[in-house]
Amino acid sequence: MRVKRGTATHRKHKKILKLAKGYRGGRSKLIKEAKTAVMHAGADAYRGRRQKKRDARSLWIIRINGALSAHGISYNKFMNDLKKQNIELDRKVLSQIALEDPKAFEQLVKKVV
């Protein structure tokens, strides 16, 4: 008896079309186009998840640098002095302090410099 693979193929196609739901034109209706669209979207999403972390760190640095400019100290010198004093606050926490509690940030700057 021969093996007919129609159900397996149909299942695969349905899976791809489900992932491509919401795409414009043939990308959501035609199997070949949907498959490439889904593949590229997956690659972009993977890259984006890593880029998001870089963007967040960049934003933290910009916020810290902005808060430090009012005190007349460079970001570079501030981070170096923090390390020398063994104050282990990461950039995320420093940016939150700078944004939400400027007085506490000012005290931190005075303690470090």
C-alpha positions, 0 to 999 in steps of 0.5 A: 500500500502506498503512503499518501502524504497529503495530511502532513503537507496540509498540516505544515501549510496550515502552520505556516499560514497561521504564523503569516496571519495579518501579513499583506497580500500573498504573504498571508495567502500563498504558501511559498510567499508565506514561508519566506515571509515567516522565515524572514520575520523570525530572523528579524525577531531574533535579531530584534530581541538582542538589539533591544538589550543594546538599545536599553543599555544605550538609553541608560547611559544617555540618561546617566550622562544627562544627569551628570552634565548638570554636575559638570562631570563626564560619564566616563570619569563618574563610572571610573570613580564608582568602580574605584570606590567599589560601588556596584550599581549597574547602569539600569539602577543608576539611570532610574535613580537619576530619573526618579530621585535627582537628590539621591543621585546628587548625593551619590555624585558628591560621594564619588567625586 
